[in-house]
Amino acid sequence: MDDSLSFESFFEGAKKAAHRAMEDHGREEYDEFALHAGVAVERLAKAVLVKRNPLYLVEMRNGNADLLLYFGGDLDLDTSKVRTVGAGEALRRLRRMGVLPPDPQLDLLIELRNGTAHTTIGDQAKTLLPTFSETVMILLTAVGTTSRVFWGRWARTMIVAVDKQLDEIRRDVEIRTDQARHLFEDRFKGLSDDVKEQVLEGAKPQALRFDPGLDPRWLDDLPSSGPYFHLSTVDCPACEGPAMVRLLPSGQDTVPTGMDMLYCNLCNLYLIGQDEVKASGAKSPFQGSMHPPLITITGVGPIPVPDPEQAAES
């Protein structure tokens, strides 16, 4: 039988496609995510089938026994004439074998990959990461392989994706943080650690006062109590570079207390809402004994916002 139809070939193909899918999801390229995730599931499903019995890959059409004999090792065929089952049939066989449970979300992922779903791909594919992760874990168990072997650096992320002990916000934030971290690391693949350190050092503000300009992102979803806020740098929870956070005053007090937005232009981690920022574990710039490395005071309106350093000292 051709080496391209071996367990090792299907497994390595699935692994490569799965890693591409995670990179696509991290870049918010959900159409590409659906494509590569679907390919990964199909190849891993075929890896399970061929490991159980190579005959399980046979495509049953027209009653021709040539493929059956070929996969059984008793007939030579031109590889261009060899066909295996498609993704849908591979999953149906695994379900009949008791390996996979019925899962409409998995069926949707395959439909999105095949372009047969009657929906916008990006709208649906974004939410299918847990389904993808859970399916891969089941198939890895079926072939006796660990998540660490298959997923490598993505292993923790995929465990988080199916961890029902975490609430939805924390699970989503942890996944996005891992994705941002890995995409940041990919920028330095093949380069020395010194290059990465130079980039992180160069991104640090060189002055205690810095005006980044009113980027439209910082004006989104301001509370009705007033458009007064502060910007400060904190350690990015993904790449550990300087991320910017928006801090809002609490009630009548103009001293900023709540972080409700975080953005890092090094790894593109972008969190919106106090719940997301809190779930990321980012520390408030006012928690430590040191003054924040950077504070930008922004007030739109007639009432000035006091300097948070002076407020902290009083």
HUMOHU-V640363 format. One record per pair of residues at least 4 apart in sequence whose ideal C-beta (glycine too) atoms are under 8 Angstrom apart, sorted by sequence separation. I is the first residue (numbers start at 1). J is the second residue. If there is no record, write none. Layout:
I|J / I|J
This chain:
1|5 / 2|6 / 5|9 / 6|10 / 7|11 / 8|12 / 9|13 / 10|14 / 11|15 / 12|16 / 13|17 / 14|18 / 15|19 / 16|20 / 17|21 / 18|22 / 19|23 / 20|24 / 21|25 / 22|26 / 23|27 / 25|29 / 29|33 / 30|34 / 31|35 / 32|36 / 33|37 / 34|38 / 35|39 / 36|40 / 37|41 / 38|42 / 39|43 / 40|44 / 41|45 / 42|46 / 43|47 / 44|48 / 45|49 / 46|50 / 47|51 / 48|52 / 49|53 / 50|54 / 52|56 / 65|69 / 66|70 / 67|71 / 68|72 / 70|74 / 77|81 / 78|82 / 85|89 / 86|90 / 87|91 / 88|92 / 89|93 / 90|94 / 91|95 / 92|96 / 93|97 / 95|99 / 103|107 / 104|108 / 105|109 / 106|110 / 107|111 / 108|112 / 109|113 / 110|114 / 117|121 / 119|123 / 120|124 / 121|125 / 122|126 / 124|128 / 128|132 / 129|133 / 130|134 / 131|135 / 132|136 / 133|137 / 134|138 / 135|139 / 136|140 / 137|141 / 138|142 / 139|143 / 145|149 / 146|150 / 147|151 / 148|152 / 151|155 / 154|158 / 155|159 / 156|160 / 157|161 / 158|162 / 159|163 / 166|170 / 167|171 / 168|172 / 169|173 / 170|174 / 171|175 / 172|176 / 173|177 / 174|178 / 175|179 / 176|180 / 177|181 / 178|182 / 179|183 / 180|184 / 181|185 / 182|186 / 183|187 / 184|188 / 185|189 / 191|195 / 192|196 / 193|197 / 194|198 / 195|199 / 196|200 / 197|201 / 198|202 / 199|203 / 200|204 / 214|218 / 216|220 / 222|226 / 236|240 / 249|253 / 253|257 / 264|268 / 272|276 / 273|277 / 274|278 / 275|279 / 276|280 / 278|282 / 283|287 / 291|295 / 299|303 / 306|310 / 307|311 / 308|312 / 309|313 / 310|314 / 1|6 / 4|9 / 5|10 / 24|29 / 25|30 / 69|74 / 70|75 / 77|82 / 85|90 / 94|99 / 95|100 / 111|116 / 112|117 / 119|124 / 140|145 / 145|150 / 150|155 / 166|171 / 191|196 / 205|210 / 214|219 / 222|227 / 235|240 / 236|241 / 249|254 / 250|255 / 264|269 / 271|276 / 277|282 / 283|288 / 299|304 / 306|311 / 3|9 / 24|30 / 50|56 / 69|75 / 70|76 / 94|100 / 95|101 / 100|106 / 111|117 / 140|146 / 151|157 / 160|166 / 235|241 / 236|242 / 237|243 / 249|255 / 250|256 / 263|269 / 264|270 / 271|277 / 286|292 / 299|305 / 49|56 / 50|57 / 70|77 / 95|102 / 112|119 / 117|124 / 140|147 / 148|155 / 151|158 / 188|195 / 222|229 / 235|242 / 236|243 / 249|256 / 250|257 / 262|269 / 263|270 / 285|292 / 298|305 / 24|32 / 25|33 / 49|57 / 59|67 / 85|93 / 147|155 / 163|171 / 166|174 / 188|196 / 219|227 / 234|242 / 235|243 / 248|256 / 249|257 / 250|258 / 262|270 / 263|271 / 285|293 / 297|305 / 24|33 / 58|67 / 66|75 / 91|100 / 108|117 / 112|121 / 233|242 / 234|243 / 247|256 / 248|257 / 262|271 / 271|280 / 58|68 / 67|77 / 137|147 / 140|150 / 161|171 / 233|243 / 234|244 / 247|257 / 248|258 / 261|271 / 285|295 / 297|307 / 21|32 / 24|35 / 46|57 / 66|77 / 147|158 / 160|171 / 188|199 / 218|229 / 233|244 / 234|245 / 247|258 / 261|272 / 269|280 / 271|282 / 297|308 / 20|32 / 21|33 / 24|36 / 70|82 / 112|124 / 147|159 / 232|244 / 233|245 / 247|259 / 248|260 / 260|272 / 261|273 / 295|307 / 55|68 / 58|71 / 112|125 / 218|231 / 231|244 / 232|245 / 246|259 / 247|260 / 260|273 / 295|308 / 57|71 / 136|150 / 160|174 / 161|175 / 231|245 / 245|259 / 246|260 / 260|274 / 262|276 / 295|309 / 21|36 / 66|81 / 67|82 / 91|106 / 136|151 / 160|175 / 231|246 / 232|247 / 246|261 / 259|274 / 262|277 / 20|36 / 21|37 / 55|71 / 67|83 / 91|107 / 108|124 / 109|125 / 112|128 / 230|246 / 231|247 / 245|261 / 246|262 / 258|274 / 261|277 / 292|308 / 54|71 / 55|72 / 157|174 / 229|246 / 230|247 / 245|262 / 260|277 / 292|309 / 18|36 / 54|72 / 157|175 / 160|178 / 229|247 / 244|262 / 259|277 / 262|280 / 291|309 / 17|36 / 18|37 / 21|40 / 54|73 / 88|107 / 91|110 / 109|128 / 212|231 / 229|248 / 243|262 / 244|263 / 259|278 / 17|37 / 108|128 / 228|248 / 229|249 / 243|263 / 244|264 / 262|282 / 137|158 / 157|178 / 228|249 / 243|264 / 244|265 / 291|312 / 17|39 / 18|40 / 61|83 / 88|110 / 109|131 / 136|158 / 156|178 / 157|179 / 242|264 / 286|308 / 17|40 / 87|110 / 105|128 / 109|132 / 226|249 / 241|264 / 243|266 / 259|282 / 59|83 / 154|178 / 225|249 / 232|256 / 242|266 / 14|39 / 15|40 / 59|84 / 106|131 / 133|158 / 137|162 / 223|248 / 234|259 / 239|264 / 241|266 / 259|284 / 13|39 / 14|40 / 17|43 / 18|44 / 58|84 / 59|85 / 87|113 / 105|131 / 225|251 / 228|254 / 230|256 / 236|262 / 238|264 / 241|267 / 243|269 / 286|312 / 14|41 / 57|84 / 58|85 / 59|86 / 87|114 / 134|161 / 229|256 / 239|266 / 257|284 / 14|42 / 57|85 / 103|131 / 133|161 / 134|162 / 154|182 / 205|233 / 218|246 / 234|262 / 236|264 / 239|267 / 14|43 / 106|135 / 132|161 / 133|162 / 153|182 / 204|233 / 238|267 / 257|286 / 13|43 / 14|44 / 59|89 / 236|266 / 239|269 / 256|286 / 130|161 / 236|267 / 238|269 / 11|43 / 103|135 / 129|161 / 130|162 / 212|244 / 237|269 / 245|277 / 10|43 / 11|44 / 14|47 / 236|269 / 10|44 / 100|135 / 10|46 / 11|47 / 49|85 / 10|47 / 56|93 / 205|242 / 245|282 / 247|284 / 46|84 / 100|138 / 203|241 / 204|242 / 247|285 / 46|85 / 99|138 / 100|139 / 200|239 / 203|242 / 221|260 / 243|282 / 7|47 / 10|50 / 99|139 / 200|240 / 221|261 / 245|285 / 49|90 / 200|241 / 220|261 / 45|87 / 199|241 / 7|50 / 99|142 / 218|261 / 237|280 / 6|50 / 7|51 / 42|86 / 46|90 / 49|93 / 217|261 / 237|281 / 5|50 / 42|87 / 45|90 / 49|94 / 52|97 / 94|139 / 237|282 / 41|87 / 45|91 / 48|94 / 129|175 / 217|263 / 236|282 / 235|282 / 42|90 / 94|142 / 234|282 / 235|283 / 5|54 / 38|87 / 45|94 / 234|283 / 41|91 / 234|284 / 48|99 / 221|272 / 234|285 / 242|293 / 254|305 / 255|306 / 5|57 / 220|272 / 221|273 / 233|285 / 242|294 / 254|306 / 256|308 / 1|54 / 217|270 / 232|285 / 255|308 / 184|238 / 45|100 / 184|239 / 249|305 / 255|311 / 181|238 / 254|311 / 255|312 / 180|238 / 181|239 / 234|292 / 180|239 / 233|292 / 177|237 / 178|238 / 232|292 / 233|293 / 177|238 / 233|294 / 247|308 / 203|265 / 232|294 / 203|266 / 231|294 / 232|295 / 231|295 / 232|296 / 41|106 / 230|295 / 231|296 / 5|71 / 200|266 / 230|296 / 199|266 / 230|297 / 231|298 / 41|109 / 42|110 / 230|298 / 1|70 / 41|110 / 229|298 / 1|71 / 228|298 / 229|299 / 38|109 / 42|113 / 228|299 / 1|73 / 37|109 / 38|110 / 227|299 / 228|300 / 227|300 / 228|301 / 38|112 / 39|113 / 227|301 / 4|79 / 34|109 / 38|113 / 226|301 / 228|303 / 230|305 / 37|113 / 38|114 / 229|305 / 2|79 / 5|82 / 226|303 / 228|305 / 34|112 / 35|113 / 230|308 / 5|84 / 34|113 / 2|82 / 218|298 / 184|266 / 184|267 / 208|291 / 180|264 / 183|267 / 210|294 / 212|296 / 214|298 / 183|268 / 208|293 / 209|294 / 211|296 / 181|267 / 208|294 / 209|295 / 210|296 / 34|121 / 180|267 / 208|295 / 209|296 / 37|125 / 180|268 / 205|293 / 180|269 / 204|293 / 205|294 / 31|121 / 34|124 / 30|121 / 31|122 / 34|125 / 37|128 / 41|132 / 48|139 / 51|142 / 30|122 / 33|125 / 40|132 / 44|136 / 47|139 / 51|143 / 177|269 / 33|126 / 176|269 / 31|125 / 34|128 / 41|135 / 45|139 / 48|142 / 30|125 / 37|132 / 41|136 / 44|139 / 48|143 / 176|271 / 30|126 / 33|129 / 40|136 / 44|140 / 47|143 / 28|126 / 41|139 / 173|271 / 44|143 / 25|126 / 173|276 / 177|280 / 25|129 / 172|276 / 174|279 / 169|275 / 173|279 / 169|276 / 173|280 / 170|279 / 169|279 / 21|132 / 18|136 / 11|143 / 18|150 / 19|151 / 22|154 / 18|151 / 19|152 / 11|145 / 15|150 / 19|154 / 22|157 / 7|143 / 14|150 / 18|154 / 11|150 / 26|176 / 26|179 / 25|179 / 26|180 / 23|179 / 26|182 / 27|183 / 22|179 / 26|183 / 23|182 / 22|182 / 23|183 / 23|186
